[in-house]
């Protein structure tokens, strides 16, 4: 994503805290399944998941192509 610098990925005793600043509708998350999803005006339906301390986004573009972006946990 172009918004890489605006994504913060934090964790505390209660779980994970995500802040995504950009052009998107409010995202929803299900920490029991470690899944986040939201609709982005440019990237379409976006899902994210947590694995091995990495936050991964799966973006489906308007033409149907799919791209995956990964963010490592900062701290």
C-alpha positions in Angstrom: 0.0 0.0 0.0 1.0 3.6 -0.5 -0.2 4.1 3.1 2.6 2.0 4.5 3.9 4.8 6.7 0.4 5.4 8.1 -0.2 1.9 9.4 0.7 1.3 13.0 0.7 -2.2 14.4 0.8 -2.4 18.1 0.1 -5.0 20.8 -0.7 -4.9 24.4 -1.9 -7.3 27.1 -5.5 -7.2 25.7 -4.5 -8.1 22.1 -3.7 -6.3 19.0 -4.4 -2.6 18.2 -4.4 -1.5 14.6 -4.6 2.0 13.2 -4.9 2.4 9.5 -5.0 6.0 8.2 -6.1 6.4 4.6 -9.0 6.4 2.2 -11.2 3.5 3.5 -14.4 2.8 5.2 -14.1 1.8 8.9 -12.6 -1.6 9.1 -13.8 -4.5 11.2 -11.8 -7.1 12.9 -12.2 -10.4 14.6 -9.4 -11.1 16.9 -10.5 -14.6 17.6 -9.7 -15.4 14.0 -7.0 -12.7 13.6 -8.8 -11.3 10.6 -9.4 -7.6 9.6 -11.5 -6.6 6.7 -12.5 -3.3 5.1 -13.5 -1.8 1.7 -11.0 0.6 0.1 -12.1 2.9 -2.6 -9.0 2.1 -4.8 -8.1 -1.4 -3.7 -11.6 -2.8 -3.2 -12.3 -5.4 -0.6 -9.3 -5.8 1.6 -8.7 -8.6 4.2 -5.9 -8.7 6.6 -4.6 -11.4 8.9 -2.0 -12.0 11.6 0.5 -14.8 11.4 4.0 -15.1 12.8 3.9 -11.5 14.0 3.2 -10.2 10.5 0.1 -8.3 9.4 -0.8 -9.3 5.8 -3.3 -7.5 3.6 -4.9 -9.2 0.6 -6.2 -6.6 -1.8 -8.6 -7.4 -4.7 -8.3 -4.8 -7.4 -11.1 -3.6 -9.6 -10.0 -5.7 -12.5 -10.1 -8.8 -10.3 -6.3 -9.1 -9.8 -5.1 -9.8 -6.3 -2.1 -8.6 -4.4 -0.8 -9.4 -0.9 1.1 -6.9 1.2 2.9 -7.8 4.4 3.8 -5.6 7.4 6.1 -6.9 10.1 5.2 -6.2 13.7 7.0 -3.1 14.9 7.3 -3.9 18.6 
